[in-house]
Amino acid sequence: AERGLKDCQAWIFKYDRQHSRLSIEARNAETGNRSFSQLAHRLANE
């Protein structure tokens, strides 16, 4: 992982009781990183 990514991304690991699984949410400091958030979320849910 690149350092720049680490600085602008706040990773939140949470257990989704409704779906009984662990999910990852990426809170973006930049709205332009929305696609990355969606990608990370999709990968986390595979």
Sequence and secondary structure as in RCSB ss.txt:
>XXXX:A:sequence
AERGLKDCQAWIFKYDRQHSRLSIEARNAETGNRSFSQLAHRLANE
>XXXX:A:secstr
  HHHHHHEEEEEEEETTTTEEEEEEEESSGGGHHHHHHHHHHHT 
